[in-house]
Amino acid sequence: MKLAHILLLLFVTVTFKVFAQSPEKMSYQAIIRAQDNSLVVNSRVSLKIIVHQSTATGTTVYQETHAVNTNTNGLVSLEIGTGTIVTGDFSKIAWDKGPYYIETQVDVKGGSNYNITGVTQLLSVPYALYAKTAGGTSSTPFRSAVVSFTSSRNIAAGDVNNTIECTTTSTFTLTSDFGSMAIGETINLEAHNGAVLTIQAASSVSLNYTAGGSAKFTSTAGNVRFGFLRKTGTNSYIISGQ
């Protein structure tokens, strides 16, 4: 049976309520693709969400499951904190004791035969949740920055674990032996309002398993195209969403 993999895009919103009957939660979206990279569309799938503390394989502090439908673009949307609990208590996660990682497992048949499909660091800890577990201090929570991208350039250290916001058609080049990005680290990619963002790998760099490969995010007026870049080796990356 073909395995599926999930391409984590972003945490869209965060909702926090102080009333006991209103669960704390955060919104989550992912694109699900089959092994051949085709979208799993208009299908009922099962997801298991696991929260790890400290490292990608660290202590499991929370697990829950969801049964959701993908849309015509292979996108699923759910709220972490509102699924069927397997272990832990979402409201008791000590967000100030991070970092935290989200492991996502999926069964594309909608059952419980989950396959491990990806682990991504939670880069932007919900502020209200962080403040609660940090005792209401003024400490700055973990946040990803938005990096303005208006002209073509090479990848830079300041892009890592942040969001590239492309508002003018430009090319983002993945250079050889870029040491400021560790294997497993990510960059969110956005093309806005008609801009075209091209991701171009140098000849010695592999993008989606192709040496010197490229990908494009073509937006339309009034809309945003977004995706996700992850480093998988010294000179290799994978990309989704284009």
C-alpha angles and dihedrals in degrees: 000000000000115000121228128218132205124225108208111215111174149310102258105191141357126217123193127181127181095206115100093226092055110073121224109243146163128211119243134189132185138171115228120210133178123239090268088057093251117140119256097226134185092358136134108240136175122229131192116200117201124185115208125193126223099352139026089260096032131121114322106233099171142012133182139162133224136190108208142157125244116225129225089284095050091253123146124193126195142146118249107222096040101070130099104291118235099172138347136020117272092204091058099053108126098226091182089063095065168126096142130193130205115219114195125199125184142193107196090197092062095247133105100270092113122187120201105247109168150338121214130180115245098236099177111050112201105262097219092049092046093049091050095054092039090059095254094293123155093246113140112249123224107279136170117228127229110235115203112229115192104143137037117273145141125275112276137197091252091062095063115109090359137097123264108214108198113194098159124049104267144146125246110203125207105214128206120270094005099181100181092078119067123214107272095027119122147208124206114222128207132178114194138204102342098330120133117218114199119195109203124186120210115247091263094047125085120221115186088347094305121113109234090005126165140201134193134213107200114189129191130220111289094011142087130223113203139183147155135254121200129182112231101172144359091286103009135092139172125214135193140190102043 
